[in-house]
């Protein structure tokens, strides 16, 4: 029982640590943008993050999934082509298989 409570507490501490780290990433981005715009004015090239980091991670995961689906589709087409070529052999010049 005590071990379960300790594990739950450890998970909660890890979650808090992750949230603090994530908050630091946002603050770092904001600070970098502010400094760049103060020093470089209109020539500043940095921008604050457009989307939350977790949303960007989810989008990259969906891109990976989409790429896997594309590869599976191409593999299916290649298998269909191979099956067609096996079942419909080309005829030689003499008209035989």
N, CA, C and O atoms as CSV, one atom per row, in Angstrom:
chain,resi,resn,atom,element,x,y,z
A,1,UNK,N,N,0.827,-1.191,0.000
A,1,UNK,CA,C,0.000,0.000,0.000
A,1,UNK,C,C,0.869,1.253,0.000
A,1,UNK,O,O,0.635,2.201,-0.748
A,2,UNK,N,N,1.869,1.222,0.855
A,2,UNK,CA,C,2.755,2.372,0.963
A,2,UNK,C,C,3.552,2.572,-0.325
A,2,UNK,O,O,3.841,3.701,-0.723
A,3,UNK,N,N,3.902,1.457,-0.969
A,3,UNK,CA,C,4.658,1.524,-2.216
A,3,UNK,C,C,3.822,2.173,-3.322
A,3,UNK,O,O,4.350,2.937,-4.130
A,4,UNK,N,N,2.526,1.872,-3.361
A,4,UNK,CA,C,1.634,2.467,-4.351
A,4,UNK,C,C,1.529,3.976,-4.160
A,4,UNK,O,O,1.522,4.736,-5.129
A,5,UNK,N,N,1.448,4.397,-2.917
A,5,UNK,CA,C,1.381,5.828,-2.616
A,5,UNK,C,C,2.680,6.513,-3.038
A,5,UNK,O,O,2.657,7.605,-3.605
A,6,UNK,N,N,3.808,5.865,-2.759
A,6,UNK,CA,C,5.105,6.429,-3.140
A,6,UNK,C,C,5.224,6.529,-4.661
A,6,UNK,O,O,5.729,7.526,-5.176
A,7,UNK,N,N,4.763,5.508,-5.379
A,7,UNK,CA,C,4.800,5.541,-6.846
A,7,UNK,C,C,3.915,6.655,-7.396
A,7,UNK,O,O,4.298,7.355,-8.333
A,8,UNK,N,N,2.728,6.816,-6.807
A,8,UNK,CA,C,1.829,7.889,-7.230
A,8,UNK,C,C,2.445,9.258,-7.002
A,8,UNK,O,O,2.344,10.147,-7.848
A,9,UNK,N,N,3.084,9.418,-5.854
A,9,UNK,CA,C,3.742,10.692,-5.548
A,9,UNK,C,C,4.891,10.953,-6.526
A,9,UNK,O,O,5.082,12.081,-6.982
A,10,UNK,N,N,5.644,9.913,-6.839
A,10,UNK,CA,C,6.766,10.057,-7.766
A,10,UNK,C,C,6.267,10.464,-9.156
A,10,UNK,O,O,6.886,11.303,-9.811
A,11,UNK,N,N,5.167,9.883,-9.607
A,11,UNK,CA,C,4.594,10.256,-10.900
A,11,UNK,C,C,4.124,11.706,-10.891
A,11,UNK,O,O,4.286,12.427,-11.876
A,12,UNK,N,N,3.539,12.126,-9.767
A,12,UNK,CA,C,3.072,13.506,-9.653
A,12,UNK,C,C,4.252,14.473,-9.698
A,12,UNK,O,O,4.173,15.521,-10.340
A,13,UNK,N,N,5.341,14.128,-9.023
A,13,UNK,CA,C,6.536,14.975,-9.028
A,13,UNK,C,C,7.119,15.054,-10.438
A,13,UNK,O,O,7.543,16.125,-10.873
A,14,UNK,N,N,7.142,13.925,-11.155
A,14,UNK,CA,C,7.641,13.926,-12.537
A,14,UNK,C,C,6.776,14.814,-13.423
A,14,UNK,O,O,7.293,15.541,-14.271
A,15,UNK,N,N,5.466,14.757,-13.230
A,15,UNK,CA,C,4.552,15.583,-14.023
A,15,UNK,C,C,4.779,17.064,-13.739
A,15,UNK,O,O,4.802,17.879,-14.661
A,16,UNK,N,N,4.947,17.411,-12.467
A,16,UNK,CA,C,5.211,18.802,-12.099
A,16,UNK,C,C,6.541,19.258,-12.688
A,16,UNK,O,O,6.653,20.379,-13.185
A,17,UNK,N,N,7.546,18.392,-12.632
A,17,UNK,CA,C,8.853,18.709,-13.199
A,17,UNK,C,C,8.742,18.953,-14.700
A,17,UNK,O,O,9.337,19.897,-15.220
A,18,UNK,N,N,7.981,18.104,-15.403
A,18,UNK,CA,C,7.797,18.271,-16.844
A,18,UNK,C,C,7.085,19.585,-17.145
A,18,UNK,O,O,7.475,20.301,-18.068
A,19,UNK,N,N,6.050,19.910,-16.380
A,19,UNK,CA,C,5.323,21.160,-16.605
A,19,UNK,C,C,6.211,22.377,-16.360
A,19,UNK,O,O,6.123,23.369,-17.082
A,20,UNK,N,N,7.067,22.299,-15.339
A,20,UNK,CA,C,8.005,23.397,-15.082
A,20,UNK,C,C,9.011,23.533,-16.221
A,20,UNK,O,O,9.348,24.645,-16.627
A,21,UNK,N,N,9.489,22.401,-16.735
A,21,UNK,CA,C,10.420,22.426,-17.863
A,21,UNK,C,C,9.749,23.038,-19.090
A,21,UNK,O,O,10.346,23.859,-19.786
A,22,UNK,N,N,8.506,22.635,-19.350
A,22,UNK,CA,C,7.764,23.148,-20.492
A,22,UNK,C,C,7.531,24.652,-20.344
A,22,UNK,O,O,7.651,25.400,-21.315
A,23,UNK,N,N,7.200,25.089,-19.140
A,23,UNK,CA,C,7.011,26.513,-18.876
A,23,UNK,C,C,8.308,27.276,-19.141
A,23,UNK,O,O,8.283,28.387,-19.671
A,24,UNK,N,N,9.430,26.681,-18.773
A,24,UNK,CA,C,10.728,27.293,-19.033
A,24,UNK,C,C,10.998,27.447,-20.521
A,24,UNK,O,O,11.608,28.428,-20.945
A,25,UNK,N,N,10.541,26.472,-21.324
A,25,UNK,CA,C,10.715,26.562,-22.778
A,25,UNK,C,C,9.949,27.762,-23.334
A,25,UNK,O,O,10.456,28.482,-24.195
A,26,UNK,N,N,8.724,27.976,-22.838
A,26,UNK,CA,C,7.934,29.126,-23.287
A,26,UNK,C,C,8.600,30.434,-22.856
A,26,UNK,O,O,8.662,31.390,-23.629
A,27,UNK,N,N,9.096,30.470,-21.621
A,27,UNK,CA,C,9.750,31.680,-21.130
A,27,UNK,C,C,11.037,31.961,-21.895
A,27,UNK,O,O,11.349,33.116,-22.183
A,28,UNK,N,N,11.783,30.914,-22.225
A,28,UNK,CA,C,13.008,31.085,-22.995
A,28,UNK,C,C,12.697,31.653,-24.376
A,28,UNK,O,O,13.400,32.538,-24.863
A,29,UNK,N,N,11.650,31.143,-25.000
A,29,UNK,CA,C,11.251,31.647,-26.315
A,29,UNK,C,C,10.852,33.113,-26.227
A,29,UNK,O,O,11.253,33.918,-27.068
A,30,UNK,N,N,10.072,33.462,-25.223
A,30,UNK,CA,C,9.630,34.850,-25.064
A,30,UNK,C,C,10.813,35.777,-24.796
A,30,UNK,O,O,10.873,36.881,-25.336
A,31,UNK,N,N,11.744,35.335,-23.972
A,31,UNK,CA,C,12.921,36.147,-23.661
A,31,UNK,C,C,13.794,36.342,-24.896
A,31,UNK,O,O,14.276,37.446,-25.152
A,32,UNK,N,N,13.996,35.272,-25.659
A,32,UNK,CA,C,14.815,35.368,-26.871
A,32,UNK,C,C,14.194,36.331,-27.874
A,32,UNK,O,O,14.903,37.117,-28.503
A,33,UNK,N,N,12.881,36.276,-28.024
A,33,UNK,CA,C,12.192,37.183,-28.948
A,33,UNK,C,C,12.340,38.623,-28.474
A,33,UNK,O,O,12.627,39.514,-29.273
A,34,UNK,N,N,12.146,38.853,-27.187
A,34,UNK,CA,C,12.236,40.213,-26.653
A,34,UNK,C,C,13.640,40.785,-26.832
A,34,UNK,O,O,13.793,41.934,-27.247
A,35,UNK,N,N,14.654,40.001,-26.524
A,35,UNK,CA,C,16.038,40.482,-26.656
A,35,UNK,C,C,16.377,40.746,-28.118
A,35,UNK,O,O,16.975,41.771,-28.447
A,36,UNK,N,N,15.995,39.819,-28.991
A,36,UNK,CA,C,16.289,39.991,-30.418
A,36,UNK,C,C,15.624,41.247,-30.965
A,36,UNK,O,O,16.237,41.995,-31.728
A,37,UNK,N,N,14.375,41.480,-30.581
A,37,UNK,CA,C,13.662,42.657,-31.084
A,37,UNK,C,C,14.206,43.952,-30.474
A,37,UNK,O,O,14.177,44.998,-31.123
A,38,UNK,N,N,14.695,43.893,-29.251
A,38,UNK,CA,C,15.296,45.092,-28.650
A,38,UNK,C,C,16.629,45.431,-29.316
A,38,UNK,O,O,16.915,46.597,-29.588
A,39,UNK,N,N,17.437,44.413,-29.576
A,39,UNK,CA,C,18.763,44.650,-30.138
A,39,UNK,C,C,18.740,44.883,-31.644
A,39,UNK,O,O,19.499,45.711,-32.149
A,40,UNK,N,N,17.894,44.176,-32.361
A,40,UNK,CA,C,17.912,44.235,-33.825
A,40,UNK,C,C,16.755,45.018,-34.432
A,40,UNK,O,O,16.747,45.273,-35.636
A,41,UNK,N,N,15.795,45.395,-33.631
A,41,UNK,CA,C,14.670,46.178,-34.131
A,41,UNK,C,C,13.903,45.453,-35.224
A,41,UNK,O,O,13.484,44.309,-35.049
A,42,UNK,N,N,13.724,46.129,-36.357
A,42,UNK,CA,C,12.948,45.538,-37.460
A,42,UNK,C,C,13.674,44.383,-38.143
A,42,UNK,O,O,13.050,43.596,-38.855
A,43,UNK,N,N,14.962,44.277,-37.937
A,43,UNK,CA,C,15.735,43.197,-38.557
A,43,UNK,C,C,15.678,41.904,-37.740
A,43,UNK,O,O,16.298,40.906,-38.107
A,44,UNK,N,N,14.948,41.924,-36.657
A,44,UNK,CA,C,14.861,40.743,-35.796
A,44,UNK,C,C,14.241,39.577,-36.557
A,44,UNK,O,O,13.288,39.744,-37.318
A,45,UNK,N,N,14.800,38.404,-36.336
A,45,UNK,CA,C,14.323,37.233,-37.079
A,45,UNK,C,C,13.598,36.214,-36.198
A,45,UNK,O,O,12.962,35.298,-36.719
A,46,UNK,N,N,13.682,36.357,-34.900
A,46,UNK,CA,C,13.046,35.364,-34.028
A,46,UNK,C,C,11.560,35.645,-33.877
A,46,UNK,O,O,11.110,36.788,-33.961
A,47,UNK,N,N,10.821,34.587,-33.654
A,47,UNK,CA,C,9.380,34.689,-33.416
A,47,UNK,C,C,9.012,33.804,-32.237
A,47,UNK,O,O,9.631,32.767,-32.001
A,48,UNK,N,N,8.009,34.227,-31.511
A,48,UNK,CA,C,7.512,33.403,-30.411
A,48,UNK,C,C,6.826,32.175,-30.998
A,48,UNK,O,O,6.297,32.221,-32.108
A,49,UNK,N,N,6.837,31.089,-30.255
A,49,UNK,CA,C,6.253,29.845,-30.757
A,49,UNK,C,C,4.813,30.075,-31.205
A,49,UNK,O,O,4.030,30.721,-30.509
A,50,UNK,N,N,4.475,29.535,-32.381
A,50,UNK,CA,C,3.142,29.746,-32.943
A,50,UNK,C,C,2.091,28.866,-32.280
A,50,UNK,O,O,0.962,29.297,-32.048
A,51,UNK,N,N,2.474,27.630,-31.977
A,51,UNK,CA,C,1.531,26.668,-31.406
A,51,UNK,C,C,2.133,26.092,-30.137
A,51,UNK,O,O,3.353,26.079,-29.980
A,52,UNK,N,N,1.303,25.622,-29.244
A,52,UNK,CA,C,1.836,24.952,-28.054
A,52,UNK,C,C,2.705,23.757,-28.454
A,52,UNK,O,O,2.443,23.099,-29.461
A,53,UNK,N,N,3.728,23.488,-27.664
A,53,UNK,CA,C,4.655,22.411,-27.981
A,53,UNK,C,C,3.954,21.061,-28.097
A,53,UNK,O,O,4.288,20.263,-28.973
A,54,UNK,N,N,2.997,20.804,-27.229
A,54,UNK,CA,C,2.309,19.510,-27.262
A,54,UNK,C,C,1.521,19.356,-28.562
A,54,UNK,O,O,1.422,18.253,-29.100
A,55,UNK,N,N,0.969,20.442,-29.063
A,55,UNK,CA,C,0.234,20.391,-30.330
A,55,UNK,C,C,1.198,20.109,-31.485
A,55,UNK,O,O,0.861,19.373,-32.412
A,56,UNK,N,N,2.385,20.691,-31.427
A,56,UNK,CA,C,3.388,20.436,-32.459
A,56,UNK,C,C,3.824,18.975,-32.437
A,56,UNK,O,O,4.030,18.372,-33.490
A,57,UNK,N,N,3.964,18.405,-31.244
A,57,UNK,CA,C,4.348,17.001,-31.122
A,57,UNK,C,C,3.264,16.115,-31.711
A,57,UNK,O,O,3.561,15.160,-32.428
A,58,UNK,N,N,1.998,16.428,-31.412
A,58,UNK,CA,C,0.891,15.638,-31.949
A,58,UNK,C,C,0.853,15.719,-33.466
A,58,UNK,O,O,0.584,14.716,-34.128
A,59,UNK,N,N,1.118,16.897,-34.033
A,59,UNK,CA,C,1.121,17.050,-35.488
A,59,UNK,C,C,2.238,16.242,-36.117
A,59,UNK,O,O,2.050,15.626,-37.166
A,60,UNK,N,N,3.410,16.242,-35.476
A,60,UNK,CA,C,4.511,15.466,-36.045
A,60,UNK,C,C,4.208,13.976,-35.972
A,60,UNK,O,O,4.613,13.219,-36.854
A,61,UNK,N,N,3.495,13.545,-34.924
A,61,UNK,CA,C,3.091,12.144,-34.840
A,61,UNK,C,C,2.125,11.800,-35.961
A,61,UNK,O,O,2.225,10.731,-36.564
A,62,UNK,N,N,1.189,12.703,-36.245
A,62,UNK,CA,C,0.237,12.409,-37.305
A,62,UNK,C,C,0.933,12.403,-38.663
A,62,UNK,O,O,0.531,11.657,-39.556
A,63,UNK,N,N,1.969,13.221,-38.833
A,63,UNK,CA,C,2.741,13.197,-40.078
A,63,UNK,C,C,3.436,11.846,-40.237
A,63,UNK,O,O,3.485,11.290,-41.334
A,64,UNK,N,N,3.970,11.325,-39.135
A,64,UNK,CA,C,4.623,10.015,-39.190
A,64,UNK,C,C,3.610,8.936,-39.542
A,64,UNK,O,O,3.888,8.049,-40.348
A,65,UNK,N,N,2.434,9.020,-38.931
A,65,UNK,CA,C,1.388,8.042,-39.225
A,65,UNK,C,C,0.955,8.136,-40.683
A,65,UNK,O,O,0.733,7.114,-41.332
A,66,UNK,N,N,0.834,9.342,-41.197
A,66,UNK,CA,C,0.451,9.539,-42.592
A,66,UNK,C,C,1.504,8.954,-43.527
A,66,UNK,O,O,1.167,8.327,-44.532
A,67,UNK,N,N,2.773,9.157,-43.201
A,67,UNK,CA,C,3.849,8.602,-44.018
A,67,UNK,C,C,3.802,7.073,-43.997
A,67,UNK,O,O,4.020,6.435,-45.027
A,68,UNK,N,N,3.520,6.485,-42.837
A,68,UNK,CA,C,3.403,5.025,-42.750
A,68,UNK,C,C,2.252,4.527,-43.612
A,68,UNK,O,O,2.376,3.494,-44.270
A,69,UNK,N,N,1.134,5.245,-43.615
A,69,UNK,CA,C,-0.006,4.851,-44.440
A,69,UNK,C,C,0.343,4.938,-45.920
A,69,UNK,O,O,-0.045,4.076,-46.709
A,70,UNK,N,N,1.074,5.980,-46.291
A,70,UNK,CA,C,1.498,6.116,-47.690
A,70,UNK,C,C,2.388,4.951,-48.102
A,70,UNK,O,O,2.221,4.372,-49.175
A,71,UNK,N,N,3.336,4.618,-47.231
A,71,UNK,CA,C,4.247,3.517,-47.537
A,71,UNK,C,C,3.489,2.197,-47.642
A,71,UNK,O,O,3.787,1.381,-48.514
A,72,UNK,N,N,2.516,1.983,-46.765
A,72,UNK,CA,C,1.718,0.760,-46.821
A,72,UNK,C,C,0.896,0.714,-48.104
A,72,UNK,O,O,0.749,-0.349,-48.707
A,73,UNK,N,N,0.364,1.850,-48.523
A,73,UNK,CA,C,-0.417,1.909,-49.760
A,73,UNK,C,C,0.459,1.571,-50.965
A,73,UNK,O,O,0.055,0.803,-51.838
A,74,UNK,N,N,1.662,2.152,-51.009
A,74,UNK,CA,C,2.583,1.870,-52.112
A,74,UNK,C,C,2.977,0.399,-52.107
A,74,UNK,O,O,3.059,-0.225,-53.164
A,75,UNK,N,N,3.221,-0.158,-50.925
A,75,UNK,CA,C,3.571,-1.578,-50.839
A,75,UNK,C,C,2.421,-2.438,-51.351
A,75,UNK,O,O,2.651,-3.440,-52.028
A,76,UNK,N,N,1.192,-2.056,-51.036
A,76,UNK,CA,C,0.025,-2.783,-51.536
A,76,UNK,C,C,-0.071,-2.720,-53.050
A,76,UNK,O,O,-0.377,-3.720,-53.699
A,77,UNK,N,N,0.190,-1.544,-53.614
A,77,UNK,CA,C,0.180,-1.407,-55.073
A,77,UNK,C,C,1.270,-2.257,-55.720
A,77,UNK,O,O,1.048,-2.876,-56.760
A,78,UNK,N,N,2.433,-2.283,-55.106
A,78,UNK,CA,C,3.528,-3.098,-55.647
A,78,UNK,C,C,3.167,-4.585,-55.602
A,78,UNK,O,O,3.487,-5.332,-56.526
A,79,UNK,N,N,2.504,-5.009,-54.528
A,79,UNK,CA,C,2.080,-6.407,-54.423
A,79,UNK,C,C,1.037,-6.728,-55.485
A,79,UNK,O,O,1.077,-7.798,-56.093
A,80,UNK,N,N,0.101,-5.805,-55.713
A,80,UNK,CA,C,-0.911,-6.023,-56.752
A,80,UNK,C,C,-0.255,-6.114,-58.129
A,80,UNK,O,O,-0.651,-6.938,-58.953
A,81,UNK,N,N,0.733,-5.282,-58.374
A,81,UNK,CA,C,1.447,-5.308,-59.654
A,81,UNK,C,C,2.161,-6.642,-59.831
A,81,UNK,O,O,2.102,-7.246,-60.902
A,82,UNK,N,N,2.832,-7.098,-58.782
A,82,UNK,CA,C,3.546,-8.374,-58.856
A,82,UNK,C,C,2.570,-9.522,-59.103
A,82,UNK,O,O,2.850,-10.407,-59.911
A,83,UNK,N,N,1.431,-9.515,-58.417
A,83,UNK,CA,C,0.425,-10.560,-58.625
A,83,UNK,C,C,-0.114,-10.528,-60.052
A,83,UNK,O,O,-0.330,-11.578,-60.656
A,84,UNK,N,N,-0.330,-9.344,-60.588
A,84,UNK,CA,C,-0.824,-9.228,-61.962
A,84,UNK,C,C,0.202,-9.780,-62.946
A,84,UNK,O,O,-0.143,-10.513,-63.872
A,85,UNK,N,N,1.469,-9.421,-62.735
A,85,UNK,CA,C,2.514,-9.897,-63.638
A,85,UNK,C,C,2.670,-11.413,-63.573
A,85,UNK,O,O,2.979,-12.046,-64.582
A,86,UNK,N,N,2.460,-11.996,-62.401
A,86,UNK,CA,C,2.545,-13.452,-62.269
A,86,UNK,C,C,1.380,-14.118,-62.991
A,86,UNK,O,O,1.567,-15.117,-63.685
A,87,UNK,N,N,0.189,-13.572,-62.832
A,87,UNK,CA,C,-0.990,-14.203,-63.431
A,87,UNK,C,C,-1.152,-13.880,-64.911
A,87,UNK,O,O,-1.895,-14.574,-65.606
A,88,UNK,N,N,-0.486,-12.857,-65.408
A,88,UNK,CA,C,-0.551,-12.480,-66.822
A,88,UNK,C,C,0.866,-12.378,-67.388
A,88,UNK,O,O,1.373,-11.274,-67.588
A,89,UNK,N,N,1.502,-13.509,-67.645
A,89,UNK,CA,C,2.882,-13.455,-68.148
A,89,UNK,C,C,2.933,-12.849,-69.546
A,89,UNK,O,O,1.991,-12.978,-70.328
A,90,UNK,N,N,4.039,-12.191,-69.842
A,90,UNK,CA,C,4.227,-11.574,-71.156
A,90,UNK,C,C,4.498,-12.664,-72.186
A,90,UNK,O,O,5.130,-13.675,-71.881
A,91,UNK,N,N,4.020,-12.453,-73.393
A,91,UNK,CA,C,4.249,-13.412,-74.475
A,91,UNK,C,C,5.538,-13.052,-75.201
A,91,UNK,O,O,5.870,-11.877,-75.358
A,92,UNK,N,N,6.252,-14.070,-75.637
A,92,UNK,CA,C,7.473,-13.867,-76.423
A,92,UNK,C,C,7.108,-13.420,-77.824
A,92,UNK,O,O,5.928,-13.355,-78.170
A,93,UNK,N,N,8.119,-13.109,-78.640
A,93,UNK,CA,C,7.891,-12.693,-80.023
A,93,UNK,C,C,7.221,-13.790,-80.837
A,93,UNK,O,O,6.475,-13.504,-81.774
A,94,UNK,N,N,7.487,-15.048,-80.482
A,94,UNK,CA,C,6.902,-16.166,-81.226
A,94,UNK,C,C,5.453,-16.413,-80.838
A,94,UNK,O,O,4.785,-17.252,-81.443
A,95,UNK,N,N,4.961,-15.692,-79.836
A,95,UNK,CA,C,3.573,-15.837,-79.426
A,95,UNK,C,C,3.354,-16.834,-78.311
A,95,UNK,O,O,2.213,-17.092,-77.927
A,96,UNK,N,N,4.439,-17.407,-77.779
A,96,UNK,CA,C,4.307,-18.343,-76.663
A,96,UNK,C,C,4.706,-17.659,-75.375
A,96,UNK,O,O,5.325,-16.595,-75.385
A,97,UNK,N,N,4.341,-18.288,-74.255
A,97,UNK,CA,C,4.664,-17.732,-72.941
A,97,UNK,C,C,6.100,-17.791,-72.647
A,97,UNK,O,O,6.529,-17.361,-71.577
